[in-house]
């Protein structure tokens, strides 16, 4: 009797979390379809599996037919598709709500056994920011379409390719002042590898029909995290916690520039702590021990020190 191949479809698989998930799925013997808007951007993932095992596909979450084709015959679907800033008005809801609903609905219609949906801590269908509101409404839509879905909400992620520690370390190289907004806001940074492990645990059936919040072992304020970046990179910089009115004025200008350095929606997000709720299911619920950021972050921030990786670690 011919063996039935295992197929997993990962939407947004070429992103930060995606590369870790694709590698783990390939190691477990899955044929991994990397469903993305730009398949060329996912070619770097192909060496993570055998020849033909990792397959980039054109399947933007806004398009019904390509999404359906990407899901066909898959036993597992993982939705990592998400954006941090809009390039066009309404893009948050097109990706986080309508796109998520489409993936869940078509997964249910195709008889997919497991669906794992990545949301974010702070997701709230009635939230002040469009990002939080679209994530919250997306969760509602996914649960309505696929009741046994596992929904995972990470805090800010860290890892070699992250857009938090790397971004502020890079800024500290160029500027004598590091501006931030919401210095007292609390975060619970979580290692991207732990999030990938959580997704694999959910893919095996853990967390089915539940919402889990994923955070690391430490809670730090925004200001404390920037101080840590400066310590690790041995940069002596002033940190300027912008007054809210000035931050809003700056964002009104900066959000129209390439790179979306700061947006009004992000300022709204920064008014709320980004930590795991006391009564939430978490990494420990999946049998995963969270990794402290001090075990990982210094390894990839060394390149930002004066003298690069050969420089002495000040800590």
C-alpha positions as CSV (number, residue, x, y, z in Angstrom):
1,X,0.0,0.0,0.0
2,X,1.4,3.4,-0.9
3,X,2.0,5.7,2.0
4,X,0.0,8.9,2.2
5,X,2.2,11.9,2.2
6,X,1.8,14.5,4.9
7,X,1.1,18.0,3.6
8,X,1.3,21.2,5.6
9,X,0.4,24.7,4.2
10,X,2.0,27.7,5.9
11,X,0.6,31.1,5.0
12,X,3.2,33.8,5.4
13,X,5.9,31.2,5.7
14,X,8.7,33.3,4.3
15,X,8.5,35.7,7.3
16,X,10.3,35.8,10.6
17,X,8.4,33.0,12.3
18,X,7.8,31.1,9.1
19,X,11.4,30.1,8.5
20,X,11.5,28.4,11.9
21,X,8.2,26.6,11.4
22,X,9.0,25.5,7.8
23,X,12.3,24.0,9.0
24,X,10.6,22.0,11.8
25,X,7.8,20.8,9.6
26,X,10.3,19.6,6.9
27,X,12.3,17.7,9.6
28,X,9.1,15.9,10.6
29,X,8.6,14.7,7.0
30,X,5.9,17.1,5.8
31,X,5.7,18.4,2.3
32,X,5.5,22.1,3.1
33,X,3.7,24.5,0.9
34,X,4.9,28.0,1.6
35,X,1.9,30.2,0.6
36,X,3.0,33.7,0.0
37,X,2.3,36.8,-2.1
38,X,5.8,36.6,-3.6
39,X,7.1,33.0,-4.1
40,X,10.5,34.3,-5.1
41,X,10.9,35.6,-1.6
42,X,10.5,32.1,-0.2
43,X,13.0,30.3,-2.4
44,X,15.6,30.5,0.4
45,X,13.5,28.0,2.4
46,X,13.9,25.2,-0.2
47,X,17.2,23.9,1.2
48,X,15.5,23.3,4.5
49,X,14.0,20.1,3.1
50,X,14.8,17.4,0.5
51,X,14.3,18.2,-3.2
52,X,10.7,19.1,-3.8
53,X,9.8,19.0,-0.1
54,X,9.5,22.8,0.4
55,X,7.3,24.3,-2.2
56,X,6.7,28.1,-2.5
57,X,3.3,29.0,-3.9
58,X,1.6,32.2,-4.9
59,X,-1.4,32.5,-2.6
60,X,-2.1,36.0,-1.2
61,X,-4.7,35.7,1.6
62,X,-6.9,38.2,-0.1
63,X,-7.5,35.8,-3.1
64,X,-10.0,33.0,-2.8
65,X,-8.9,30.6,-5.6
66,X,-5.1,30.6,-4.8
67,X,-5.8,30.1,-1.1
68,X,-8.1,27.1,-1.9
69,X,-5.5,25.5,-4.1
70,X,-2.8,26.0,-1.5
71,X,-5.0,24.2,1.1
72,X,-6.1,21.3,-1.0
73,X,-5.1,17.9,0.4
74,X,-3.3,19.5,3.4
75,X,-3.7,17.9,6.8
76,X,-2.3,20.9,8.6
77,X,-2.6,24.7,7.9
78,X,-0.7,27.4,9.8
79,X,-1.7,31.0,9.3
80,X,1.3,33.3,10.0
81,X,0.1,36.1,7.6
82,X,0.2,39.5,9.2
83,X,1.4,43.0,8.8
84,X,2.7,45.6,11.4
85,X,1.8,48.7,9.4
86,X,-0.6,49.5,6.6
87,X,0.5,50.7,3.1
88,X,-3.2,51.2,2.1
89,X,-6.1,52.0,4.3
90,X,-8.0,48.9,5.3
91,X,-5.1,46.5,4.8
92,X,-5.1,45.4,8.5
93,X,-8.7,44.1,8.1
94,X,-8.0,42.6,4.6
95,X,-5.2,40.5,6.0
96,X,-6.0,39.9,9.7
97,X,-9.8,39.6,9.5
98,X,-10.9,38.7,5.9
99,X,-7.8,36.8,5.0
100,X,-7.9,34.8,8.3
101,X,-11.6,34.0,7.8
102,X,-10.9,32.8,4.3
103,X,-8.1,30.5,5.4
104,X,-10.2,29.1,8.2
105,X,-13.4,28.6,6.1
106,X,-11.6,27.0,3.2
107,X,-9.6,24.8,5.6
108,X,-12.9,23.5,7.1
109,X,-14.4,22.9,3.7
110,X,-11.3,21.0,2.6
111,X,-11.4,18.7,5.7
112,X,-8.1,20.0,7.1
113,X,-7.4,18.2,10.4
114,X,-5.5,20.9,12.2
115,X,-5.5,24.7,11.9
116,X,-3.1,26.9,13.9
117,X,-3.7,30.7,13.8
118,X,-1.2,33.2,14.9
119,X,-2.7,36.4,16.4
120,X,-1.0,38.8,18.9
121,X,-1.3,39.7,22.6
122,X,-3.6,42.7,22.8
123,X,-5.9,41.4,20.1
124,X,-9.3,43.0,20.9
125,X,-12.3,43.3,18.5
126,X,-13.1,46.6,20.2
127,X,-9.5,47.8,20.6
128,X,-8.4,51.4,20.1
129,X,-5.9,50.6,17.4
130,X,-6.8,49.2,13.9
131,X,-4.1,46.5,14.4
132,X,-5.5,45.2,17.7
133,X,-9.1,45.5,16.4
134,X,-8.4,43.6,13.2
135,X,-6.5,40.9,15.1
136,X,-9.4,40.5,17.5
137,X,-12.1,40.4,14.8
138,X,-9.9,37.9,12.9
139,X,-9.9,35.6,15.9
140,X,-13.7,35.8,16.1
141,X,-14.0,35.0,12.4
142,X,-11.6,32.1,12.5
143,X,-13.3,30.5,15.6
144,X,-16.7,30.8,13.8
145,X,-15.4,29.0,10.7
146,X,-13.1,26.4,12.4
147,X,-14.1,25.7,16.0
148,X,-11.1,23.4,16.8
149,X,-8.5,26.0,15.7
150,X,-5.6,26.7,18.1
151,X,-5.0,30.4,18.4
152,X,-1.6,31.6,19.6
153,X,-0.9,35.2,20.7
154,X,2.8,36.0,21.1
155,X,4.2,39.1,22.7
156,X,7.1,40.8,20.9
157,X,9.4,38.3,19.3
158,X,13.2,38.1,19.5
159,X,15.6,36.1,17.4
160,X,18.4,36.7,14.9
161,X,16.1,38.3,12.3
162,X,13.8,40.2,14.7
163,X,12.6,43.8,14.0
164,X,12.8,45.0,17.6
165,X,16.3,44.5,19.1
166,X,18.0,44.7,15.7
167,X,16.1,47.9,14.8
168,X,17.0,49.8,18.0
169,X,20.6,48.5,18.0
170,X,20.9,49.8,14.4
171,X,19.4,53.2,15.4
172,X,21.9,53.5,18.3
173,X,24.8,53.1,15.9
174,X,23.6,56.1,13.9
175,X,22.1,58.5,16.4
176,X,23.3,60.0,19.8
177,X,19.7,59.9,20.9
178,X,17.3,56.9,20.8
179,X,13.7,58.1,20.8
180,X,10.9,55.9,22.1
181,X,7.2,56.2,22.8
182,X,5.6,54.7,25.9
183,X,8.7,54.0,27.9
184,X,6.7,52.5,30.8
185,X,4.7,50.1,28.7
186,X,5.5,46.5,29.7
187,X,6.6,43.7,27.2
188,X,7.3,40.0,27.7
189,X,9.7,39.2,24.8
190,X,9.3,35.6,23.5
191,X,11.9,33.6,21.6
192,X,10.8,32.9,18.0
193,X,12.1,29.3,18.3
194,X,9.7,28.8,21.3
195,X,6.8,30.2,19.3
196,X,7.7,27.8,16.4
197,X,7.7,24.9,19.0
198,X,4.3,26.0,20.2
199,X,3.0,25.9,16.7
200,X,4.2,22.4,16.3
201,X,2.7,21.4,19.6
202,X,-0.6,22.9,18.5
203,X,-0.3,21.0,15.2
204,X,-0.2,17.8,17.2
205,X,-3.5,18.6,18.8
206,X,-2.5,20.5,22.0
207,X,-4.4,23.7,22.5
208,X,-7.2,22.7,20.2
209,X,-10.1,25.1,20.4
210,X,-8.2,27.3,22.8
211,X,-6.4,30.7,22.9
212,X,-2.9,30.7,24.3
213,X,-0.7,33.7,25.1
214,X,3.0,33.3,24.5
215,X,5.6,35.3,26.5
216,X,9.1,34.8,27.8
217,X,10.1,34.4,31.4
218,X,10.8,38.1,31.9
219,X,8.6,41.2,31.9
220,X,10.4,44.5,31.1
221,X,9.3,48.0,30.3
222,X,10.1,49.5,26.9
223,X,12.7,51.7,28.5
224,X,14.4,48.8,30.2
225,X,14.6,46.9,26.9
226,X,16.3,49.8,25.2
227,X,18.7,50.2,28.1
228,X,19.5,46.5,27.7
229,X,20.2,47.0,24.0
230,X,22.6,49.8,24.7
231,X,24.4,47.8,27.4
232,X,24.9,44.8,25.1
233,X,26.1,46.9,22.2
234,X,28.2,49.1,24.5
235,X,26.7,52.2,23.1
236,X,26.4,55.3,25.4
237,X,23.2,57.0,24.1
238,X,20.5,59.2,25.6
239,X,17.0,57.7,25.5
240,X,14.2,60.2,24.9
241,X,10.7,59.0,25.9
242,X,8.7,61.3,23.7
243,X,5.7,63.0,25.3
244,X,2.4,61.6,23.8
245,X,1.4,64.9,22.0
246,X,4.9,65.1,20.3
247,X,4.8,61.5,19.4
248,X,1.4,61.9,17.7
249,X,2.7,65.0,15.8
250,X,5.8,63.1,14.7
251,X,3.8,60.0,13.6
252,X,1.5,62.1,11.5
253,X,4.5,63.0,9.4
254,X,6.7,59.8,9.7
255,X,3.9,57.3,8.8
256,X,3.9,58.7,5.2
257,X,7.6,58.0,4.7
258,X,9.0,54.7,3.4
259,X,9.7,52.2,6.2
260,X,6.8,53.3,8.4
261,X,9.1,54.3,11.3
262,X,6.2,55.3,13.5
263,X,2.5,55.4,12.9
264,X,-0.4,56.8,14.9
265,X,-1.8,53.3,15.1
266,X,1.4,52.0,16.7
267,X,1.2,54.8,19.3
268,X,-2.3,53.6,20.3
269,X,-0.9,50.1,20.7
270,X,1.9,51.3,22.9
271,X,-0.7,52.7,25.4
272,X,-1.3,49.1,26.6
273,X,1.0,46.5,28.2
274,X,1.9,43.6,26.0
275,X,2.2,40.8,28.5
276,X,0.6,37.4,29.1
277,X,-2.6,37.6,31.2
278,X,-2.5,36.0,34.6
279,X,-5.2,33.5,33.9
280,X,-4.1,32.7,30.3
281,X,-2.9,29.4,28.9
282,X,0.7,29.9,28.0
283,X,3.9,28.1,26.8
284,X,4.0,26.0,29.9
285,X,0.5,24.7,29.0
286,X,2.2,23.2,25.9
287,X,5.1,21.8,27.9
288,X,7.5,24.5,26.6
289,X,10.0,26.2,28.9
290,X,10.4,29.8,27.7
291,X,13.9,31.0,26.8
292,X,15.3,34.1,28.5
293,X,16.3,36.8,26.0
294,X,19.7,37.2,27.6
295,X,20.6,33.7,26.3
296,X,19.9,34.6,22.7
297,X,20.0,38.4,22.0
298,X,23.7,39.1,22.7
299,X,24.7,36.6,20.1
300,X,23.3,38.6,17.3
301,X,23.7,42.1,18.6
302,X,27.5,41.8,18.8
303,X,27.7,43.1,15.2
304,X,26.4,46.4,16.4
305,X,29.3,47.0,18.9
306,X,32.2,49.3,18.0
307,X,34.7,46.8,16.6
308,X,32.0,44.3,15.7
309,X,31.9,40.7,17.0
310,X,35.5,40.9,18.2
311,X,34.7,43.6,20.7
312,X,34.6,42.8,24.4
313,X,31.1,42.1,25.8
314,X,30.5,44.8,28.4
315,X,28.1,42.6,30.4
